[in-house]
Amino acid sequence: MNQVIIKKSAKQLRLTVLSGLFGDFGSSIFSFGLSFMLLDRTGSVFSFAISNIVSPIMGLALLPLIGPIVDSFSKKKVIIVSQSITILSLIVYWILFPQFSVCVKLL
């Protein structure tokens, strides 16, 4: 019986690691692609560099805050709230992008 549990645990661990790698890779590609779209639309290397710098800095800045939140609340609720915030942020970015590109062109 222990062997069955160990095999299932090992399989689950492999799947978790693979899904984490693919998720991070996809997120990085999306962020980089978004930066290139910003470069194409604005023609400003400054906006391209800022968009590539902001994402990792925000991740590092929010990491100490997010860890305790994830540990103290239900995982399902944390995932739903974080995905909702991500979707709302992308919608706001999509709405404000034309105004942002005009401001960047002025720089």
N, CA and C atoms as a LAMMPS dump frame, in Angstrom:
ITEM: TIMESTEP
0
ITEM: NUMBER OF ATOMS
321
ITEM: BOX BOUNDS ff ff ff
-5.0000000000000000e+02 5.0000000000000000e+02
-5.0000000000000000e+02 5.0000000000000000e+02
-5.0000000000000000e+02 5.0000000000000000e+02
ITEM: ATOMS id mol type element x y z
1 1 1 N 0.817 -1.19 0
2 1 2 C 0 0 0
3 1 3 C 0.863 1.258 0
4 2 1 N 1.968 1.256 0.748
5 2 2 C 2.857 2.407 0.779
6 2 3 C 3.466 2.69 -0.584
7 3 1 N 3.775 1.636 -1.331
8 3 2 C 4.369 1.807 -2.665
9 3 3 C 3.406 2.543 -3.6
10 4 1 N 2.122 2.23 -3.508
11 4 2 C 1.115 2.881 -4.344
12 4 3 C 1.034 4.371 -4.005
13 5 1 N 1.054 4.685 -2.714
14 5 2 C 0.997 6.085 -2.282
15 5 3 C 2.246 6.835 -2.719
16 6 1 N 3.397 6.202 -2.598
17 6 2 C 4.658 6.837 -3.012
18 6 3 C 4.664 7.094 -4.512
19 7 1 N 4.199 6.131 -5.306
20 7 2 C 4.151 6.317 -6.766
21 7 3 C 3.193 7.442 -7.147
22 8 1 N 2.024 7.494 -6.483
23 8 2 C 1.068 8.563 -6.78
24 8 3 C 1.624 9.926 -6.368
25 9 1 N 2.303 9.952 -5.238
26 9 2 C 2.905 11.209 -4.776
27 9 3 C 3.993 11.684 -5.732
28 10 1 N 4.828 10.763 -6.204
29 10 2 C 5.894 11.117 -7.149
30 10 3 C 5.301 11.626 -8.464
31 11 1 N 4.241 10.983 -8.922
32 11 2 C 3.594 11.425 -10.163
33 11 3 C 2.996 12.824 -9.979
34 12 1 N 2.345 13.027 -8.834
35 12 2 C 1.754 14.339 -8.553
36 12 3 C 2.818 15.422 -8.464
37 13 1 N 3.954 15.09 -7.857
38 13 2 C 5.051 16.045 -7.746
39 13 3 C 5.604 16.406 -9.123
40 14 1 N 5.776 15.408 -9.997
41 14 2 C 6.253 15.68 -11.362
42 14 3 C 5.275 16.577 -12.111
43 15 1 N 3.978 16.277 -11.993
44 15 2 C 2.973 17.103 -12.668
45 15 3 C 2.965 18.529 -12.135
46 16 1 N 3.145 18.685 -10.838
47 16 2 C 3.178 20.022 -10.24
48 16 3 C 4.371 20.818 -10.749
49 17 1 N 5.534 20.177 -10.796
50 17 2 C 6.737 20.857 -11.276
51 17 3 C 6.585 21.226 -12.75
52 18 1 N 6.084 20.296 -13.568
53 18 2 C 5.905 20.591 -14.99
54 18 3 C 4.891 21.709 -15.222
55 19 1 N 3.781 21.679 -14.491
56 19 2 C 2.784 22.739 -14.688
57 19 3 C 3.331 24.091 -14.226
58 20 1 N 4.132 24.098 -13.171
59 20 2 C 4.759 25.346 -12.733
60 20 3 C 5.728 25.887 -13.767
61 21 1 N 6.539 24.999 -14.344
62 21 2 C 7.488 25.429 -15.375
63 21 3 C 6.777 25.976 -16.6
64 22 1 N 5.76 25.245 -17.07
65 22 2 C 5.038 25.71 -18.25
66 22 3 C 4.269 26.997 -17.964
67 23 1 N 3.721 27.125 -16.761
68 23 2 C 3.013 28.355 -16.398
69 23 3 C 3.941 29.555 -16.356
70 24 1 N 5.104 29.395 -15.748
71 24 2 C 6.085 30.491 -15.693
72 24 3 C 6.607 30.832 -17.082
73 25 1 N 6.853 29.805 -17.884
74 25 2 C 7.342 30.028 -19.244
75 25 3 C 6.301 30.776 -20.071
76 26 1 N 5.04 30.353 -19.97
77 26 2 C 3.966 31.036 -20.701
78 26 3 C 3.776 32.463 -20.242
79 27 1 N 3.883 32.677 -18.951
80 27 2 C 3.751 34.028 -18.422
81 27 3 C 4.886 34.921 -18.902
82 28 1 N 6.088 34.384 -18.931
83 28 2 C 7.239 35.16 -19.41
84 28 3 C 7.099 35.501 -20.885
85 29 1 N 6.648 34.542 -21.671
86 29 2 C 6.453 34.799 -23.102
87 29 3 C 5.37 35.859 -23.302
88 30 1 N 4.285 35.771 -22.543
89 30 2 C 3.221 36.763 -22.659
90 30 3 C 3.723 38.158 -22.304
91 31 1 N 4.471 38.251 -21.224
92 31 2 C 5.003 39.546 -20.794
93 31 3 C 5.959 40.116 -21.833
94 32 1 N 6.821 39.283 -22.373
95 32 2 C 7.772 39.738 -23.388
96 32 3 C 7.044 40.132 -24.673
97 33 1 N 6.036 39.346 -25.058
98 33 2 C 5.244 39.684 -26.243
99 33 3 C 4.493 40.99 -26.071
100 34 1 N 3.967 41.205 -24.872
101 34 2 C 3.274 42.459 -24.577
102 34 3 C 4.24 43.638 -24.664
103 35 1 N 5.474 43.419 -24.224
104 35 2 C 6.494 44.464 -24.324
105 35 3 C 6.803 44.784 -25.781
106 36 1 N 6.889 43.738 -26.616
107 36 2 C 7.143 43.974 -28.041
108 36 3 C 5.98 44.683 -28.714
109 37 1 N 4.741 44.351 -28.307
110 37 2 C 3.589 45.047 -28.862
111 37 3 C 3.646 46.527 -28.482
112 38 1 N 4.031 46.797 -27.248
113 38 2 C 4.178 48.175 -26.791
114 38 3 C 5.256 48.896 -27.592
115 39 1 N 6.372 48.208 -27.857
116 39 2 C 7.438 48.787 -28.677
117 39 3 C 6.954 49.077 -30.093
118 40 1 N 6.186 48.149 -30.653
119 40 2 C 5.681 48.33 -32.015
120 40 3 C 4.702 49.505 -32.093
121 41 1 N 3.812 49.583 -31.116
122 41 2 C 2.792 50.637 -31.144
123 41 3 C 3.359 52.016 -30.85
124 42 1 N 4.283 52.094 -29.895
125 42 2 C 4.788 53.409 -29.484
126 42 3 C 6.078 53.79 -30.189
127 43 1 N 6.865 52.796 -30.607
128 43 2 C 8.155 53.085 -31.215
129 43 3 C 9.183 53.567 -30.209
130 44 1 N 8.879 53.425 -28.934
131 44 2 C 9.754 53.921 -27.885
132 44 3 C 10.446 52.75 -27.184
133 45 1 N 11.752 52.757 -27.227
134 45 2 C 12.521 51.729 -26.532
135 45 3 C 12.376 51.908 -25.027
136 46 1 N 12.156 53.128 -24.598
137 46 2 C 11.962 53.417 -23.184
138 46 3 C 10.756 52.658 -22.633
139 47 1 N 9.644 52.676 -23.35
140 47 2 C 8.446 51.966 -22.882
141 47 3 C 8.675 50.46 -22.897
142 48 1 N 9.429 49.961 -23.876
143 48 2 C 9.762 48.537 -23.938
144 48 3 C 10.581 48.136 -22.718
145 49 1 N 11.569 48.936 -22.379
146 49 2 C 12.423 48.625 -21.228
147 49 3 C 11.644 48.71 -19.921
148 50 1 N 10.82 49.727 -19.775
149 50 2 C 10.044 49.881 -18.545
150 50 3 C 9.097 48.701 -18.357
151 51 1 N 8.439 48.27 -19.434
152 51 2 C 7.499 47.159 -19.291
153 51 3 C 8.218 45.862 -18.955
154 52 1 N 9.46 45.695 -19.407
155 52 2 C 10.227 44.503 -19.054
156 52 3 C 10.789 44.573 -17.643
157 53 1 N 10.977 45.751 -17.122
158 53 2 C 11.538 45.912 -15.785
159 53 3 C 10.453 45.85 -14.713
160 54 1 N 9.286 46.381 -14.996
161 54 2 C 8.231 46.498 -13.991
162 54 3 C 7.734 45.138 -13.501
163 55 1 N 7.558 44.195 -14.393
164 55 2 C 6.996 42.898 -14.011
165 55 3 C 7.821 42.17 -12.953
166 56 1 N 9.126 41.975 -13.132
167 56 2 C 9.893 41.301 -12.079
168 56 3 C 9.976 42.104 -10.779
169 57 1 N 10.043 43.426 -10.891
170 57 2 C 10.117 44.246 -9.683
171 57 3 C 8.824 44.123 -8.877
172 58 1 N 7.688 44.129 -9.549
173 58 2 C 6.415 43.965 -8.85
174 58 3 C 6.333 42.592 -8.194
175 59 1 N 6.816 41.571 -8.887
176 59 2 C 6.819 40.231 -8.303
177 59 3 C 7.649 40.167 -7.032
178 60 1 N 8.825 40.777 -7.062
179 60 2 C 9.682 40.783 -5.878
180 60 3 C 9.105 41.642 -4.758
181 61 1 N 8.494 42.75 -5.106
182 61 2 C 7.94 43.649 -4.095
183 61 3 C 6.727 43.032 -3.399
184 62 1 N 5.927 42.289 -4.137
185 62 2 C 4.706 41.726 -3.561
186 62 3 C 4.916 40.358 -2.915
187 63 1 N 6.056 39.732 -3.148
188 63 2 C 6.303 38.395 -2.62
189 63 3 C 6.183 38.307 -1.095
190 64 1 N 6.757 39.234 -0.315
191 64 2 C 6.604 39.127 1.141
192 64 3 C 5.158 39.302 1.627
193 65 1 N 4.341 39.987 0.856
194 65 2 C 2.944 40.18 1.237
195 65 3 C 2.072 38.99 0.853
196 66 1 N 2.368 38.394 -0.274
197 66 2 C 1.52 37.334 -0.806
198 66 3 C 1.704 36.021 -0.045
199 67 1 N 2.925 35.713 0.398
200 67 2 C 3.189 34.461 1.11
201 67 3 C 2.295 34.25 2.317
202 68 1 N 2.248 35.201 3.241
203 68 2 C 1.362 35.026 4.404
204 68 3 C -0.119 34.957 4.043
205 69 1 N -0.523 35.673 3.01
206 69 2 C -1.929 35.63 2.59
207 69 3 C -2.283 34.234 2.1
208 70 1 N -1.414 33.652 1.289
209 70 2 C -1.663 32.316 0.755
210 70 3 C -1.691 31.29 1.884
211 71 1 N -0.837 31.464 2.879
212 71 2 C -0.783 30.512 3.983
213 71 3 C -1.984 30.611 4.921
214 72 1 N -2.616 31.775 5.012
215 72 2 C -3.671 31.945 6.011
216 72 3 C -5.086 31.813 5.458
217 73 1 N -5.276 31.868 4.148
218 73 2 C -6.619 31.779 3.58
219 73 3 C -6.78 30.508 2.758
220 74 1 N -8.003 30.225 2.398
221 74 2 C -8.312 29.07 1.55
222 74 3 C -7.653 29.239 0.184
223 75 1 N -6.998 28.196 -0.273
224 75 2 C -6.28 28.26 -1.557
225 75 3 C -7.237 28.571 -2.712
226 76 1 N -8.411 27.978 -2.658
227 76 2 C -9.383 28.2 -3.73
228 76 3 C -9.793 29.67 -3.799
229 77 1 N -10.039 30.286 -2.644
230 77 2 C -10.422 31.699 -2.621
231 77 3 C -9.284 32.592 -3.102
232 78 1 N -8.058 32.257 -2.706
233 78 2 C -6.896 33.05 -3.128
234 78 3 C -6.738 32.979 -4.641
235 79 1 N -6.899 31.797 -5.214
236 79 2 C -6.765 31.638 -6.67
237 79 3 C -7.857 32.417 -7.394
238 80 1 N -9.083 32.317 -6.922
239 80 2 C -10.189 33.03 -7.575
240 80 3 C -9.98 34.54 -7.511
241 81 1 N -9.588 35.043 -6.342
242 81 2 C -9.357 36.49 -6.191
243 81 3 C -8.184 36.943 -7.056
244 82 1 N -7.091 36.176 -7.063
245 82 2 C -5.923 36.594 -7.851
246 82 3 C -6.212 36.576 -9.351
247 83 1 N -6.938 35.564 -9.812
248 83 2 C -7.286 35.526 -11.233
249 83 3 C -8.243 36.655 -11.594
250 84 1 N -9.165 36.972 -10.698
251 84 2 C -10.086 38.082 -10.949
252 84 3 C -9.338 39.408 -11.026
253 85 1 N -8.393 39.601 -10.117
254 85 2 C -7.59 40.835 -10.143
255 85 3 C -6.765 40.903 -11.418
256 86 1 N -6.206 39.777 -11.849
257 86 2 C -5.423 39.753 -13.091
258 86 3 C -6.287 40.121 -14.283
259 87 1 N -7.47 39.539 -14.365
260 87 2 C -8.374 39.829 -15.486
261 87 3 C -8.793 41.291 -15.479
262 88 1 N -9.156 41.811 -14.307
263 88 2 C -9.542 43.226 -14.213
264 88 3 C -8.379 44.154 -14.566
265 89 1 N -7.175 43.794 -14.142
266 89 2 C -5.999 44.608 -14.467
267 89 3 C -5.752 44.636 -15.972
268 90 1 N -5.894 43.498 -16.625
269 90 2 C -5.705 43.452 -18.074
270 90 3 C -6.782 44.248 -18.805
271 91 1 N -8.004 44.205 -18.308
272 91 2 C -9.082 44.995 -18.923
273 91 3 C -8.804 46.489 -18.761
274 92 1 N -8.389 46.896 -17.565
275 92 2 C -8.058 48.308 -17.334
276 92 3 C -6.884 48.73 -18.219
277 93 1 N -5.871 47.873 -18.327
278 93 2 C -4.726 48.171 -19.193
279 93 3 C -5.162 48.314 -20.643
280 94 1 N -6.046 47.428 -21.092
281 94 2 C -6.539 47.468 -22.462
282 94 3 C -7.31 48.763 -22.716
283 95 1 N -8.093 49.194 -21.724
284 95 2 C -8.868 50.428 -21.881
285 95 3 C -7.957 51.655 -21.865
286 96 1 N -6.954 51.654 -20.989
287 96 2 C -6.087 52.817 -20.843
288 96 3 C -4.894 52.83 -21.796
289 97 1 N -4.671 51.762 -22.555
290 97 2 C -3.507 51.685 -23.429
291 97 3 C -3.429 52.836 -24.432
292 98 1 N -4.517 53.222 -25.091
293 98 2 C -4.397 54.352 -26.03
294 98 3 C -3.919 55.643 -25.354
295 99 1 N -4.396 55.925 -24.151
296 99 2 C -3.94 57.121 -23.45
297 99 3 C -2.478 56.984 -23.037
298 100 1 N -2.073 55.781 -22.629
299 100 2 C -0.692 55.545 -22.217
300 100 3 C 0.261 55.723 -23.392
301 101 1 N -0.117 55.233 -24.571
302 101 2 C 0.78 55.356 -25.721
303 101 3 C 0.939 56.814 -26.146
304 102 1 N -0.077 57.639 -25.964
305 102 2 C 0.039 59.065 -26.276
306 102 3 C 1.002 59.72 -25.291
307 103 1 N 0.92 59.353 -24.011
308 103 2 C 1.827 59.918 -23.008
309 103 3 C 3.266 59.505 -23.268
310 104 1 N 3.484 58.273 -23.682
311 104 2 C 4.845 57.797 -23.941
312 104 3 C 5.438 58.508 -25.155
313 105 1 N 4.611 58.788 -26.174
314 105 2 C 5.106 59.491 -27.351
315 105 3 C 5.557 60.911 -27.013
316 106 1 N 4.936 61.481 -25.974
317 106 2 C 5.325 62.832 -25.569
318 106 3 C 6.7 62.856 -24.906
319 107 1 N 7.121 61.708 -24.334
320 107 2 C 8.431 61.649 -23.691
321 107 3 C 9.46 61.699 -24.739
